Amino acid sequence: MKKKTGKSKRRSDCPISFALDIFGDKWSLLIVRDIIFRGKTSYGEFLESEEHIATNILANRLALLENAEIIEKTAHTKDKRKDIYTLTRKGIDLLPMLLEVSLWSAKYDTQTGAPKKFVSQLKKDKKRLIEQIRVGIKKNKFLFKQE
């Protein structure tokens, strides 16, 4: 008998299937990437990402991630018409997985955009880098934020 998560049925009790039900498409993980590494927090900032997500897909993925408690939405302090998206603890806990994907990509993608220094740090001391990134998120200092 299949269990339910939220309002949707689970395909199985496989942990990989469970995870893919939440962030099993590229857009969801790219939104999480943009928050963790680039410090993006608003709908407009996500639209500016180089992958050019469509507005309807972005709205859908933000709602999906919010419902899954990966991100939370709050009103902007100065502009109440604007929402700010931040990672929950559950979302921040995706960091090690994203770093593993980055390492895998750096190894097999000859055109990777991953900075060599970042990949080197990741290989040398992954635990330390994870902690630095977590602290950076709390202080709003991000590895690849473009001003």
C-alpha positions as CSV (number, residue, x, y, z in Angstrom):
1,M,0.0,0.0,0.0
2,K,1.4,3.4,-1.0
3,K,1.8,6.2,1.5
4,K,0.9,9.8,0.9
5,T,3.1,12.8,1.2
6,G,1.0,15.9,1.5
7,K,-1.7,15.7,-1.1
8,S,0.1,13.6,-3.7
9,K,0.5,9.8,-3.8
10,R,3.9,8.3,-3.5
11,R,5.0,6.0,-6.3
12,S,7.0,3.9,-3.8
13,D,8.8,4.0,-0.5
14,C,12.2,4.3,-2.3
15,P,14.1,7.3,-0.8
16,I,15.3,8.4,-4.3
17,S,11.8,8.3,-5.6
18,F,10.6,10.4,-2.6
19,A,13.3,13.0,-3.2
20,L,12.6,13.1,-6.9
21,D,8.9,13.7,-6.2
22,I,9.9,17.0,-4.5
23,F,12.8,18.2,-6.7
24,G,12.9,15.8,-9.6
25,D,13.2,18.4,-12.3
26,K,16.0,20.7,-13.2
27,W,14.1,23.9,-12.4
28,S,13.5,23.1,-8.7
29,L,17.2,22.3,-8.1
30,L,18.3,25.4,-10.1
31,I,16.1,27.6,-7.9
32,V,17.7,26.0,-4.8
33,R,21.1,26.5,-6.4
34,D,20.4,30.2,-7.1
35,I,19.4,30.7,-3.4
36,I,22.4,28.8,-2.0
37,F,25.2,29.9,-4.2
38,R,24.0,33.2,-5.8
39,G,21.9,34.7,-3.0
40,K,18.8,35.1,-5.2
41,T,15.6,35.7,-3.3
42,S,12.9,37.1,-5.5
43,Y,10.9,36.0,-8.5
44,G,12.5,38.6,-10.7
45,E,16.0,37.4,-9.7
46,F,15.2,33.8,-10.5
47,L,13.9,34.9,-14.0
48,E,17.3,36.5,-14.7
49,S,19.1,33.1,-14.4
50,E,21.0,32.0,-17.4
51,E,18.8,29.0,-18.0
52,H,15.8,31.3,-18.8
53,I,13.0,29.6,-16.9
54,A,9.5,30.4,-18.1
55,T,7.3,32.5,-15.8
56,N,4.6,29.8,-15.5
57,I,7.2,27.1,-14.6
58,L,8.9,29.4,-12.1
59,A,5.6,30.1,-10.3
60,N,4.8,26.4,-10.3
61,R,8.2,25.4,-8.9
62,L,8.2,28.1,-6.2
63,A,4.8,26.9,-5.0
64,L,6.0,23.2,-5.1
65,L,9.1,24.0,-3.1
66,E,7.1,26.0,-0.7
67,N,4.5,23.3,-0.2
68,A,7.4,20.8,0.3
69,E,8.9,23.1,3.0
70,I,12.1,23.5,1.1
71,I,11.7,27.3,0.8
72,E,9.5,29.8,2.6
73,K,7.9,32.9,1.2
74,T,7.7,36.2,3.1
75,A,6.7,39.7,2.1
76,H,9.6,42.0,1.2
77,T,10.2,44.4,4.1
78,K,10.2,47.6,1.9
79,D,8.0,46.5,-1.0
80,K,5.0,44.6,0.1
81,R,4.1,43.7,-3.5
82,K,7.3,41.7,-3.7
83,D,7.9,38.3,-2.1
84,I,11.2,37.0,-0.8
85,Y,12.1,33.3,-0.9
86,T,14.5,31.8,1.6
87,L,15.6,28.2,2.3
88,T,14.2,26.4,5.2
89,R,16.5,24.1,7.2
90,K,15.2,21.3,5.0
91,G,16.3,23.2,1.9
92,I,19.7,24.1,3.3
93,D,20.2,20.3,4.0
94,L,20.2,19.8,0.2
95,L,23.7,21.5,0.1
96,P,25.8,18.4,0.4
97,M,23.8,16.7,-2.5
98,L,24.3,19.8,-4.7
99,L,28.0,19.8,-4.0
100,E,28.2,16.1,-4.9
101,V,26.4,16.8,-8.2
102,S,28.9,19.7,-8.8
103,L,31.8,17.3,-8.2
104,W,30.4,14.8,-10.6
105,S,29.8,17.4,-13.2
106,A,33.2,18.9,-12.8
107,K,34.7,15.4,-13.4
108,Y,32.6,14.5,-16.5
109,D,31.7,17.8,-18.1
110,T,34.5,19.2,-20.2
111,Q,32.7,22.5,-20.5
112,T,31.9,22.9,-16.8
113,G,31.4,26.4,-15.5
114,A,32.5,25.4,-12.0
115,P,35.5,27.5,-11.0
116,K,38.6,25.4,-10.6
117,K,39.3,26.9,-7.1
118,F,35.8,25.9,-5.9
119,V,36.2,22.4,-7.2
120,S,39.6,22.1,-5.6
121,Q,38.3,23.3,-2.3
122,L,35.4,20.9,-2.6
123,K,37.7,17.9,-3.2
124,K,40.2,19.0,-0.5
125,D,37.8,19.6,2.4
126,K,34.1,19.2,1.6
127,K,33.0,19.4,5.3
128,R,34.7,22.7,5.8
129,L,33.3,24.2,2.6
130,I,29.8,23.0,3.6
131,E,30.1,24.9,6.9
132,Q,31.5,28.0,5.1
133,I,28.5,28.0,2.8
134,R,26.0,27.5,5.6
135,V,27.5,30.4,7.5
136,G,27.5,32.5,4.3
137,I,23.8,31.8,3.8
138,K,23.1,33.0,7.4
139,K,25.1,36.2,6.8
140,N,23.8,36.7,3.2
141,K,27.3,36.3,1.8
142,F,27.2,33.9,-1.2
143,L,29.9,32.2,-3.2
144,F,28.9,33.4,-6.7
145,K,26.6,36.3,-6.1
146,Q,26.6,38.7,-9.0
147,E,26.1,42.3,-7.9
